[in-house]
Amino acid sequence: PQVAYKETITHACRSEHEYTKQIAGKDQYGHVVIELEPLKPGTGFIFENAMKNGVLPESFIQAVEEGVRDSMEGGVIAGYKMVDIKTKLLDAKFLDGQSVEVAYRIAANIAFKEGARKAQPALMEPIMKLEVVSPEEYMGDIINDINSRRGKIEGIEMEGHLRKIHALVPLSEMFGYATTLRSLSQGRASQTLQFNNFDLVPPAVMENLVARMSGRIF
């Protein structure tokens, strides 16, 4: 089983790229200055044009936004989709006879990638909402096991003669959990698991993940 990670940035930064290329004897030019800013988890993507009117035609501004969106499809850590980022178009240069939409799309794509690398990128992982119903005598072992999986106990309540544990646990730590729970409770505990949110992967865990993704072993 594989976990669907996402990528984001943790710091704001400014990035600039000038794209020039000659195709079939015709110069193509695009230049953008953008600012990247992290957003709260779950916000998604915001694009803002902060330039004065008339610096770029509207269709060129749309090309810049499309270039940024293209770049966000594959992140700079491990190629996962990037989310929760605001991109602001601060400035651009326009050359008559040379500026074309595709050049601005490419310039924005490259500027975003370069900016994301400088903005302290991070992995985000799916966090699951876990509920475990168990007899009292197995609670200690079950809670210790949840803690060992980087889980956070949110609360414990009575349910008849049983106890119900509410916890948040990274999905990556939950493979094989049903088997472990049966073993810990002699088959008397039950569990439900559902998606809750995405959250940043701790730095030490991310280091190991990136190493495994790149085929290296610590």
Secondary structure by P-SEA (a helix, b strand, c coil): cccbbbbbbcccbbbbbbbbbbcccbbbbbbbcbbbbbccccccbbbbbccccccccaaaaaaaaaaaaaaacccccccccccbbbbbbcccccccccccaaaaaaaaaaaaaaaaaacbbbbbbbbbbbbbbbcccaaaaaaaaaaaaccccccccccccbbbbbbccccccccaaaaaaaaaccccccbbbbbcccccccaaaaaaaaaaaacccc
